[in-house]
Amino acid sequence: MDTPKPPPTASYPLAELCVLADLPPRTVRYYVQIGLVDRPQGETRAARYGAQHLEQLLLIKKWTAAGLSLDRIRELLHGAPAPVPPRAPSVGSVSVRSHLMVADGIEVVIDPGAAGLSPEQVRQFTRAVMAAFAQIQGEGAIHTKQEDKQDGQTQ
């Protein structure tokens, strides 16, 4: 669906630009009004749009079709880095994940390939998660013992 780029000196009236971009005139005017598309040269019916306007409209159209908000599109048009879409797994691909059962109701799913972790890093991560959970449980036990002591003193 790549549209060939027109020569840089191209100049279009609004109706022709709308045909090239496959957008209604009202949408193009709105994009100009909110600053997503540069203002045309001239006013009203004499306004002329160039190749830059067409490129902006095609980018906006592509990004809105991808689900981006107009605010995010504004950022992208002003030089923010483009989003990197996640790669969808191909048909027949195999993905290996580890399921770390920390406790009843707590499970951590690790996809080492997606996370870029080596087997040793997965083992280190697993040990760290289990140690953190044990520490949290230990703190809970300490609080319970302290509360028991306080309850015994007040009775």
Long-range contacts (C-beta under 8 A, 24 or more apart in sequence): 3-58, 5-51, 5-55, 6-51, 6-54, 7-51, 8-50, 8-51, 9-50, 9-51, 10-50, 10-51, 10-54, 11-41, 11-48, 11-49, 11-50, 12-48, 12-49, 12-50, 12-53, 12-54, 13-45, 13-47, 13-48, 13-49, 14-40, 14-47, 14-49, 17-49, 17-53, 17-54, 17-57, 20-54, 21-54, 21-57, 21-58, 21-61, 22-61, 23-57, 23-61, 28-57, 31-56, 31-57, 31-60, 34-70, 35-74, 36-60, 36-70, 36-73, 36-74, 36-77, 98-122, 98-126, 100-126, 100-129, 100-130, 102-129, 102-130, 102-133, 103-133, 106-133
